[in-house]
Each structure stands twice: as C-alpha cells, then as structure tokens.
Amino acid sequence: LKKTLLKSEEYRRHRERIFFFEGPVQNLPKSALPASYDVIVSSLPFVNFAPEVVDEILSLFRQMTRDGGSLTFCQYVGVCKIRELFADRPTRRRVKAVEKIVKRWCDEVAEGGNVYRRVSLLNVPPAMAIEFNF
C-alpha cells in the first residue's frame, strides 16, 4: 500500500496527515484516540480471531474514527461456510460467533450511519469489503 500510494500525487500532497500502523490495534499509541481519524482501512482477518477480540478491535476502531468518518475492512466470501463444513466444533462455534459480532456491528452502524458492501470476485478467494460510515 505504501509503495502504491507513493505514486499518487494526491497521497504526496497529504502524506503528513496519513498514519500507518502495523501491529495489534490494541497497541496503538493513546494519541490515536479518541476520534482522530477520517478513514481507517483494516486488513485484519477477523475470522481468525476470538469473538471478544473482534468486538474489542471494532470498538477501538469506532473510538478512533471521527463522526462522518469511515472504517473499511474485508472478509473472504465463503470462508466461514467452508470452515463450518470442515473445521472442528470449537472452530465452528468461534467462526459463527465472529459472524454474529460483525453482523451486530453492521446492524448498529446502519441505525445511525451507512454500511456498504462490495464483493471482488477477482480476488482469490473472493473478498467482500465492508465499509462503515459513521
């Protein structure tokens, strides 16, 4: 992403306002809170985390996003269903619980903001970008 953005004139004009953080969101500097960001883009694979961690991360992202700002994250289409078929029982329960948390967040954000979903079938496996506009 950083290499791609360096080619963009728009990015170069605003690069002092852009912050990249590579690591657990729970380790973000406290100066990142509250409501500091207009846009947050996350590539975290929520399906690989414990449900309570997903809820914690989404809560932190919300705290960091200004009203009127957006959060975008991705989910692979069909991965949850495949895991439900082939994974052991504890993994199936965890995956279903994560799906419920993401759905709850989508429903809650939709009450006062907007939720957009876009699917990229060219991605392998296909991915869905979910965008929350707060």
C-alpha positions as CSV (number, residue, x, y, z in Angstrom):
1,L,0.0,0.0,0.0
2,K,2.8,2.4,0.9
3,K,4.6,1.8,-2.4
4,T,1.4,2.2,-4.4
5,L,0.5,5.4,-2.6
6,L,3.9,6.9,-3.3
7,K,2.9,7.0,-7.0
8,S,-0.2,9.1,-6.2
9,E,0.0,12.9,-6.4
10,E,-3.0,13.1,-4.0
11,Y,-1.1,11.0,-1.4
12,R,2.1,13.0,-1.7
13,R,0.1,16.2,-1.1
14,H,-1.4,14.8,2.1
15,R,1.1,12.3,3.3
16,E,1.8,14.3,6.5
17,R,-1.8,13.6,7.5
18,I,-1.6,9.9,6.9
19,F,-0.6,7.4,9.6
20,F,0.3,3.8,9.0
21,F,0.4,1.4,11.9
22,E,1.5,-2.2,11.5
23,G,0.7,-4.2,14.6
24,P,-2.1,-5.1,17.0
25,V,-4.7,-2.3,17.1
26,Q,-4.7,-2.7,20.9
27,N,-1.1,-1.4,20.8
28,L,-1.9,1.8,19.0
29,P,-0.5,4.9,20.8
30,K,-3.0,6.5,23.1
31,S,-2.7,9.7,21.0
32,A,-4.6,7.8,18.3
33,L,-7.7,8.0,20.5
34,P,-10.4,9.4,20.6
35,A,-11.9,10.2,17.2
36,S,-8.6,11.1,15.4
37,Y,-9.2,9.6,12.0
38,D,-11.3,10.4,9.0
39,V,-10.6,7.0,7.4
40,I,-9.4,3.6,8.7
41,V,-8.6,0.7,6.5
42,S,-8.0,-2.7,8.1
43,S,-6.9,-5.9,6.5
44,L,-7.3,-8.0,9.7
45,P,-8.8,-11.5,9.1
46,F,-11.5,-11.3,11.8
47,V,-12.5,-14.9,11.2
48,N,-9.1,-15.9,12.7
49,F,-9.7,-14.1,16.0
50,A,-11.6,-14.9,19.1
51,P,-15.1,-13.2,19.1
52,E,-14.3,-11.0,22.0
53,V,-11.1,-9.7,20.3
54,V,-13.1,-8.9,17.1
55,D,-15.6,-6.9,19.3
56,E,-12.7,-5.1,21.1
57,I,-11.0,-4.2,17.8
58,L,-14.2,-2.9,16.2
59,S,-14.9,-0.9,19.4
60,L,-11.4,0.6,19.2
61,F,-11.8,1.4,15.5
62,R,-15.0,3.2,16.3
63,Q,-13.4,5.2,19.1
64,M,-10.7,6.3,16.7
65,T,-13.0,7.3,13.8
66,R,-14.5,10.8,13.7
67,D,-18.2,11.2,13.2
68,G,-18.6,11.4,9.4
69,G,-15.5,9.1,9.0
70,S,-15.3,5.6,7.7
71,L,-13.9,2.2,8.5
72,T,-13.3,-0.3,5.8
73,F,-12.4,-4.0,6.4
74,C,-12.5,-7.2,4.4
75,Q,-13.9,-10.6,4.7
76,Y,-13.4,-13.6,2.4
77,V,-16.6,-14.7,0.8
78,G,-17.5,-18.3,1.7
79,V,-14.6,-19.0,4.1
80,C,-16.9,-19.1,7.1
81,K,-19.1,-21.6,5.3
82,I,-16.1,-23.8,4.4
83,R,-14.9,-23.7,7.9
84,E,-18.3,-24.7,9.2
85,L,-18.1,-27.8,7.0
86,F,-14.5,-28.9,7.6
87,A,-13.4,-27.4,11.0
88,D,-13.7,-29.0,14.4
89,R,-16.6,-28.0,16.7
90,P,-14.7,-25.3,18.7
91,T,-13.6,-23.6,15.5
92,R,-17.1,-23.7,14.0
93,R,-18.5,-22.1,17.2
94,R,-15.8,-19.4,17.1
95,V,-16.4,-18.6,13.4
96,K,-20.2,-18.4,14.0
97,A,-19.7,-16.1,17.0
98,V,-17.4,-13.8,14.9
99,E,-20.0,-13.7,12.1
100,K,-22.7,-12.7,14.7
101,I,-20.4,-9.9,16.1
102,V,-19.7,-8.5,12.6
103,K,-23.4,-8.6,11.8
104,R,-24.3,-6.9,15.1
105,W,-21.8,-4.1,14.3
106,C,-23.3,-3.8,10.7
107,D,-26.8,-3.5,12.2
108,E,-25.7,-1.0,14.8
109,V,-23.8,1.2,12.4
110,A,-26.7,1.1,9.9
111,E,-29.0,2.6,12.6
112,G,-27.1,5.9,12.7
113,G,-24.8,5.7,9.6
114,N,-24.3,3.7,6.5
115,V,-22.9,0.2,5.7
116,Y,-21.7,-0.6,2.2
117,R,-20.6,-4.0,1.0
118,R,-18.7,-4.6,-2.2
119,V,-17.6,-8.0,-3.5
120,S,-14.5,-8.6,-5.6
121,L,-14.9,-11.8,-7.4
122,L,-11.4,-11.3,-9.0
123,N,-9.8,-11.8,-5.6
124,V,-8.9,-15.4,-4.7
125,P,-10.8,-16.3,-2.7
126,P,-13.4,-13.7,-3.4
127,A,-13.5,-10.9,-0.9
128,M,-16.1,-8.5,0.4
129,A,-15.1,-5.0,1.5
130,I,-17.4,-3.7,4.3
131,E,-17.4,0.0,4.8
132,F,-18.9,1.7,7.9
133,N,-19.7,5.4,7.5
134,F,-20.2,6.8,11.0
